[in-house]
Amino acid sequence: MTQFRKKFSRFFRLAAHTQLLPILESGDDPLIGGQAVIEGVMMRAPHSYCVTVRRADGTTACDQGLLERPSEKHRVLGWPVIRGVGTLGQAMSLGIKTLRFSANQALIEEGEQESSGGEPGRSGDAESCGDGQSTNVAAKEEKKSGEISGWMMTLNVLFSIAFFIFLYKFIPLVITTQIQEYSSWLSGNIAFNLVDGVIRLAIFLTFLVLISRMEDIRRVFEYHGAEHKVVFNYESGKPVDIPTSQAFTTFHPRCGTSFLMVVMLISIVVYSLIPVEGFALRFLMRILLLPVIAGISYEVIRFAAKHQGTLWSSMVAPGLWLQRITTKNPADDQVEISIQSLEAAMALEKEQNGEPVVA
């Protein structure tokens, strides 16, 4: 029974992290970007990535690999709006993969502590991606742990998608429909979807505030801040090191938090333009239009990023405000992990495609 409760707890802790993936990763197609994971950071370049995590005993483990942009696989995925869906799909896929890797490293530590009577076992000196050796070691340890299987991760992702639809599509629609029965002014499509959108935003903010109180989520938000600082450091052209990175802010306009805020605002406009009636039809349209809204939101974020200082840049302002919740000031060792991931990803990128240049 104790083992069942432990696995049940792990499942929902992982589900909480999975639910935060769109918030913790870049919502654009940048030169470099990243994502906070459990006790670590994943950094990606246009054609490579590296995820580095710190174990409880102070050692590090990492995994790295090559990437191919969706538009390089299929030309249609380079078209406006559609390219957003392809880019975000790849980002989510990579995010799930790296989250699983980091979760397995944490479970390896738990297993070592249990087998040694509570003392964490050391696995050698800190490993460094870039020589190919640490990737193999990490992969073997992940396979050996067998804690997060493929089917368990798939089940977790399906649960997270269902939870997202239930919390942000079904619940607001139910509440707004109930209010409409007692308020005739909600009979109009625009008014109905405006109230629906306000309720959705309120639920989103409440969820963020509540989940940020979890200790392990707060740690992820600290790594999220470390990732932002290091990205800013790299983009500034200054030498990337801990003191320089720490001087930058944790609020980055390309953050997934900004993207989700834009998604929620754009959804109000899109739903208002489609005159459908009835709860079932409205709920169905909210699910079917998810890729469309994501694609439009991607274009808005992309356009706003290229027009800093204009009215368009204000579209990402609410997301920057929300990063006061989703990012925290990191410790030096957390920034160090982020830098290690960046250096390994950029080294692999240079090896494959030459030195990337910041535009």
Secondary structure, DSSP 8 states (H G I E B T S, - for coil): -HHHHHHHHHHHHHHHHHHTHHHHBBSS--SSEEEEETTEEEEEETTEEEEEEE-TTS-EEEEEEE---HHHH-GGGGSTTHHHHHHHHHHHHHHHHHHHHHHHHHHHHHHHHHHTTT-----SS---TTSSHHHHHHHHHHHHH--S-HHHHHHHHHHHHHHHHIIIIIHHHHHHHHHHHH-GGGGSHHHHHHHHHHHHHHHHHHHHHHHTTSHHHHHHHHHHHHHHHHHHHHHHTS---HHHHHTS-S--TTBHHHHHHHHHHHHHHHHHHS---SHHHHHHHHHHTHHHHHHHHHHHHHHHHHSTTSGGGGGGHHHHHHHHHH-----HHHHHHHHHHHHHHHHHHHHHH------
